[in-house]
Amino acid sequence: MPYHVNSKMPKSNVEKNKEKAKKQTAKKPVKKEMTLKEAIAKFEDMPNKPKSNMKSSGKLSKRQSDLMKTHKEHHTKLHLDLMKYLMVKKNYCFEISHELTQKIVGK
């Protein structure tokens, strides 16, 4: 075999298309996003939860709602919904509900 001839011959278009089709069908499984119900269930199953430290009137306080408005720029809707649930239903302050939500949901 002459030195200038590559031992690997260029692939035909048919072979290239077959390889491309294999790559497309072998996609990674899509990660399912957690729902609010799943996040709440995960919270309920958490051991060593902190005690609630606030009284709730059934809605967010003015300060909490202002903090949530600035907070929503950096976090997902699920993160915000779980935080709101923890503040309103479980009577946690903003900081503790944020820490718990980070552990459960992430950003």
Secondary structure, DSSP 8 states (H G I E B T S, - for coil): --TTS-SS----HHHHHHHHHHHHHT---------HHHHHHHHHH-SS-----S---SS--HHHHHHHHHHTTTS-HHHHHHHHHHHHTS---HHHHHHHHHHHT--
